Amino acid sequence: MKKLLKFVGALVVLFVFLVAGLLAYVTKFLPNVAVKEDIKVEVTPERVKRGEYLANHVGVCMDCHSTRNWSAFSAPLVAGTLGVGGERFDQNMGFPGTFVAPNVTPHALASWSDGEIYRAITSGVSKDGRPMFPIMPYPAYGEMATEDVYSIIAYLRSLPPMVSSPELSKADFPVSVIMHTMPKPAQPLEEVPAKSDTVAYGAYLTKLAACTDCHTKAEKGKPVGEPFGGGFVFAMPGGAQLRSSNITPHLTTGIGAWSKEQFVARFKAFATGTYEPAAVDMMKGEMQTVMPWTMYAGMTEEDLGAIYDYLKTLKPAENPVQVWTTGAGG
């Protein structure tokens, strides 16, 4: 009996050492994504213009890396805060840790090489080698056309420097370990799909806009619902819950009955100059959305139409969604 106990004890000690060794390896040597030192992005007017369009209206990078006014519907950006960072995503919102968007203006990126910025956007690895939590959908950005990534880098280089030092993100255990295994080398497209192929082009834009990330139900970070079928839950102030809508072509629970014109008009209704965001008080149960309508509204009608064409090819998901429910105080 004593020999058996000693044997079991030895196995336990060995197991503990193996686990400790694995954790040490993962956290010290991963992620293992090299910086492409040969990347030198020329900042041209054409790239800055394209990067501004992608960062503000398609990939909406500035959605998280600026200050949003949550007292107005769709939380439009506060003027003069482009790239300043500081938006916070924490346990109160259902995230496994505290994740804070960093400053991405030249004030913070001056010491970064273009290769380091490229790696951060497409693989989710910071300058110092830290892995990023995929609130920024870098797995999707890693499949972006190389020239589009370069355009975003050029745009970031062109922003006015904004002095700010947001706190570093910190994940809860075990996500803090798992994150080290997430970043992968980019697998970029050689070029953007031709606009004449509206479905392929729309699929490209949809991936850049990370539509599936918000419009697919997930539990503990893993998709559990039909892709684009809606139902992703956002915990909101006051105990309210926001759920993403079904954007598959289901006739009654999705957008199957929508025409392309209706789809495009839905976005363009929030365009700058024609839309004035209404005041919202979530603590009184008034509905708010994380959907940055005022930013997506800046997409061209052609690009919005291509996204519609792609969404219409998806498998219809029968999933009625109650988009908003108030909390106890609502």
Rosetta blueprint (number, residue, H / E / L):
1 M L
2 K H
3 K H
4 L H
5 L H
6 K H
7 F H
8 V H
9 G H
10 A H
11 L H
12 V H
13 V H
14 L H
15 F H
16 V H
17 F H
18 L H
19 V H
20 A H
21 G H
22 L H
23 L H
24 A H
25 Y H
26 V H
27 T H
28 K H
29 F H
30 L L
31 P L
32 N L
33 V L
34 A L
35 V L
36 K L
37 E L
38 D L
39 I L
40 K L
41 V L
42 E L
43 V L
44 T L
45 P H
46 E H
47 R H
48 V H
49 K H
50 R H
51 G H
52 E H
53 Y H
54 L H
55 A H
56 N H
57 H H
58 V H
59 G L
60 V L
61 C H
62 M H
63 D H
64 C H
65 H L
66 S L
67 T L
68 R E
69 N L
70 W L
71 S L
72 A E
73 F L
74 S L
75 A L
76 P L
77 L E
78 V L
79 A L
80 G L
81 T L
82 L L
83 G L
84 V L
85 G L
86 G L
87 E L
88 R E
89 F E
90 D L
91 Q H
92 N H
93 M H
94 G L
95 F L
96 P L
97 G E
98 T E
99 F E
100 V E
101 A L
102 P L
103 N L
104 V L
105 T L
106 P H
107 H H
108 A H
109 L H
110 A L
111 S L
112 W L
113 S L
114 D H
115 G H
116 E H
117 I H
118 Y H
119 R H
120 A H
121 I H
122 T H
123 S H
124 G L
125 V E
126 S L
127 K L
128 D L
129 G L
130 R L
131 P E
132 M L
133 F L
134 P L
135 I L
136 M L
137 P L
138 Y H
139 P H
140 A H
141 Y H
142 G L
143 E L
144 M L
145 A E
146 T H
147 E H
148 D H
149 V H
150 Y H
151 S H
152 I H
153 I H
154 A H
155 Y H
156 L H
157 R H
158 S H
159 L L
160 P L
161 P L
162 M L
163 V L
164 S L
165 S L
166 P L
167 E L
168 L L
169 S L
170 K E
171 A E
172 D L
173 F L
174 P L
175 V H
176 S H
177 V H
178 I H
179 M H
180 H H
181 T H
182 M L
183 P L
184 K L
185 P L
186 A L
187 Q L
188 P L
189 L E
190 E L
191 E L
192 V L
193 P L
194 A L
195 K L
196 S L
197 D L
198 T H
199 V H
200 A H
201 Y H
202 G H
203 A H
204 Y H
205 L H
206 T H
207 K H
208 L H
209 A L
210 A L
211 C H
212 T H
213 D H
214 C H
215 H L
216 T E
217 K L
218 A E
219 E E
220 K L
221 G L
222 K E
223 P E
224 V L
225 G L
226 E L
227 P L
228 F L
229 G L
230 G E
231 G L
232 F L
233 V E
234 F E
235 A E
236 M L
237 P H
238 G H
239 G H
240 A L
241 Q E
242 L E
243 R E
244 S L
245 S L
246 N L
247 I L
248 T L
249 P L
250 H L
251 L L
252 T L
253 T L
254 G L
255 I L
256 G L
257 A L
258 W L
259 S L
260 K H
261 E H
262 Q H
263 F H
264 V H
265 A H
266 R H
267 F H
268 K H
269 A L
270 F L
271 A L
272 T L
273 G L
274 T L
275 Y L
276 E L
277 P L
278 A L
279 A E
280 V L
281 D L
282 M H
283 M H
284 K H
285 G L
286 E L
287 M L
288 Q L
289 T L
290 V L
291 M L
292 P L
293 W H
294 T H
295 M H
296 Y H
297 A L
298 G L
299 M L
300 T L
301 E H
302 E H
303 D H
304 L H
305 G H
306 A H
307 I H
308 Y H
309 D H
310 Y H
311 L H
312 K L
313 T L
314 L L
315 K L
316 P L
317 A L
318 E L
319 N L
320 P L
321 V L
322 Q L
323 V L
324 W E
325 T E
326 T L
327 G L
328 A L
329 G L
330 G L
